[in-house]
Amino acid sequence: MTIWPARGVTDMPETMRKRKNETPDIEELLAPYQSVALVLQGGGALGAYQAGVFQALAEAGVHANWLSGVSIGAINAAIIAGNRPENQLDRLRDFWETVSERKIWLFTPEGDVFRRLRNQVSSMMTMTTGLPGFFKLRNANPWLQLSGASGATSFYDTDELRYTLDRLIDWDVLNNRERRLSVGAVNVSTGNFRYFDSEIEVLGPQHIMASGALPPAFPAVLIENEYYWDGGIVSNTPLQYLLEQEDVHDTLVFQVDLFSSRGILPRDMGDVLARHKDIMYSSRTRNNTDTFRRLHNLRLKLHQALLRVPPEALTDDDHAFLAAMEDVPQINIVHLIYQQKIYESDAKDYEFSDSSMREHWDSGYQDTRKTLGHRKWLAKPPESIGMTVHDVHRDDPS
């Protein structure tokens, strides 16, 4: 059964309220962290999964003060960051209802073959007509337009997305620094990856649109005399940006990925295309965290070695390093990954039917509720570890 919140309702349902004998309490587990981050990967239509994750977190009383996203993850993150807590879920639902308002069939018969056919029709409609409130097909094919013309570099016009973002996001709230928002994009001219960060600059609709400007479907977005494309073509997860920040503190990270790096061996061309997309856009979470952990362990060993050196033999850099190591950030990553349905194809990221959107939303909601049941996963790791990663799909055999 699809979980769908009533408007204005973000309170925890009675079945999830704190029980007298329930230990440890989520609020107690979150207290040692200075930051709670929600990191959202790109993935088009699959982004409804992230909305379900957010709903479950909000109901459990987990509120992120740092939101970071790429592509559709940037849109979801911006809607959350750009609204008061009591409006966040309503605005997310409004966005997903808007872009998925089409009804493909009045009724889908039981069976994977019919679901697959429905999804194929839906993805074809997206390609040929666009999405309400998001993008529309250009009147003239870009291949038939003159070089340098405004419509010569993309198949779709995304002006509608700007209006949708302005309608759903309060930019004053987004930029008031009560919550931090960072969205990733790539500079078209240099190929360099860049994060637009509300902690550093004032963000507007152009920054969110740039993060989701996937070529050749969507046009590049002009910001400060430079053009930007979707950050997912360089890196589809913002986790590395968070880990690289010098001012990062003890942080609990909920990373929500929409493409899984693990999958079954393809058996036909449809499977090949879907698997290729999963591998191409899946995050390198394990690689990033393993690298961070190795560096952390090396820093700990260096710290221990310098403590055995007489103070008078230490350089100024050595003293600065010892001072910095007195407060090493502890990072705990709770990793949620969307698991593809058997009847979904390589078109799953642009299949925006209402039925699929609700299925994705419900999957995110249920996966997060299951994850939050592992209360020990939320505990801050000891300094000797520095970082831990928990994955509901990898760590829980049930």
Secondary structure by P-SEA (a helix, b strand, c coil): cbbbbcccccccccccccccccccccccccccccbbbbbbbbbcccaaaaaaaaaaaaaacccccbbbbcaaaaaaaaaaaacccccaaaaaaaaaaaaacccccccccccaaaaaaaaaaaaaaaaccccccccccccccccccccccccccccccaaaaaaaaaacccccccccccbbbbbbbbcccccbbbbbccccccccaaaaaaaacccccbbbbbcccccccccccccccaaaaaaacccccbbbbbbbbcccccccccccaaaaaaaaaaaacccaaaaaaaaaaaaaaaaaaaaaaaaacccccccaaaaaaaaaacbbbbbbbbbbbbbbcccccccccccccaaaaaaaaaaaaaaaaaaaccccccccccccccbbbbbccccccc
